[in-house]
Amino acid sequence: MKSKARPEISPVMQKVSAYIAAAPRKALPAKVLEKTKHHVLDTLAAMVSGSRLLPGRKAISYAKTLGGKAEAVIAGSRIVTTAATAALANGMLGHADETDDSHAPSLCHPGCAIVPAALAMGERERASGAALLRAVALGYDIGTRINMSLNAYEFREDGHSTHSFGPMFGAAAAAGSLCGFDERQARHLLSYTSQQASGVSCWMRDAEHIEKSFDFGGMPARNGVTSAAMVAHGFTGVDDIFAGERNFFVAYGRKPNIKELVRELGSTYEIMNTNIKRWSVGSPIQAPLDSLLDLIVAHQIKAADVEKLVVRVAHQGANTVDNRHMPDICMQHMCAVMLLDSTVTFKSSHDEKRMRDPKVLALRKRIELYGDDALSKVMPSRQGIVEITLKDGRKLRHHTKAVRGTSDNPMTRKEVDTKSYDLLAPILGPSRARKLCDTVWALDKLQDVRKLRALLVA
């Protein structure tokens, strides 16, 4: 009997599948290794803090009903469950808030899906910390490039959720790397992920952030781990989902740039172009808070000094954060808090009672938010302008072009550590929070990822 001819594999698929297969054996450059630790710790902190927010509580209570083999832990709980369920819950925890990282060119939050997927599969496979870090960096490379190859802005305009698609492929790549897939298995992994890829950008209408946390983190993480688990079990599939008849790009790309998938792959690590939030608030609010703090410090401004505050951001950002009912995604509220407190903390950005505080409400009446054509044109750079008129007649202005935490103005290890510790300590306690931070900074020396379990339970 004649054997079946090997299917022809496109150059793009050859490069992508080879890159995924080689990742476990390829050491990360020192700067990339360090930056990957920043994002792992930042995401773990988002997961733990998110475990006490409504989306996180719902995710944990739902996971309790599923049972299953004890493979991976759900952060902020004592549940050890299947890798897929842990990825789902931890993904929702990671985006239960607006604390997690973001990648502007691909219009997604990669960490809240990729890190939970890598952690779950890393626990299942008893992988080393070094393997986990390589898998996470790989996930950022693949996931962000998927969105960029689809032309992220057009893709979003067509109603698709960039926040679901790219991170799903990133989660799958990370999980597959920890399973040690060869090139053919990597191709099948991508095929199964393509079949599960979905997401509609109506998440903007989610009032309680529960579905949004599923769309951004839970679903992509779960589906990526599921793809990897099936292929690891021996499932085979289509050898090249990116080329040939009825392929992925035919289904989803209006004007795709398929070569974007392999552009500078292996030389430009997209985790280096991913932003970490300085403030635990929505992305469009980051730049105005930076500007406002700089003006407060430079001119010793108090809330009582302010006659009027005008904030300008890109039109999409203004639409997203204009007078929202949740504190951490409401521009006017968070600017009022910054003026009153001269800082913003996780606690203050989640204090719903304060949204009814007469002092805050009075100050909000003097705050105006506008979408700006010029700031829209510089997207994906999330810039912001703050203009203050003081009661003594002075007019002050500050334009933040590079938000603290972005690739153009990155946070230091100390800054990431401080942010993460502040998120972790209220739930894990000071001692365990400190130990978790220190363990992640030395993650490349950890022999078994499961040793993180005891530090994540609460």
Helices and strands as residue ranges (DSSP letters): H 11-22, G 23-25, H 30-50, H 54-64, E 72-73, E 80-81, H 83-94, G 104-106, H 111-125, H 129-149, H 152-157, H 162-178, H 183-196, G 201-205, H 210-213, I 214-218, H 219-232, H 248-252, G 258-261, G 270-273, H 283-299, G 303-305, E 306-313, H 315-321, G 327-329, H 331-341, G 348-350, G 352-356, H 358-364, E 367-371, H 373-377, E 384-390, E 395-400, H 413-428, H 430-441, G 443-445, G 449-452, H 453-456
